[in-house]
Amino acid sequence: MARPKGSKNKKENATLSDQILALEAEIESLQAQVTDKKNQIRNLKKAAKEEEKKRLLEAIEKSGKSVDEILAMLNS
């Protein structure tokens, strides 16, 4: 018996559709990972900035100079 026309193509199309869905799901997963990594970078940058502020404040305290003296030095 001969196979009906198009039955082979329908099976391949279903497989292609499944592949497309799988790739779309993978893309969504990767986009979520990118978003997570960007958030991690943002948090690390904030932490680095806070560390710089802390170091600066410690250096000012160790210098023994007044706020006015430090401001005058920075403005000159």
Buried (B, 14 or more C-beta within 10 A) or exposed (E): EEEEEEEEEEEEEEEEEEEEEEEEEEEEEEEEEEEEEEEEEEEEEEEEEEEEEEEEEEEBEEEEEEEEEEEEEEEE
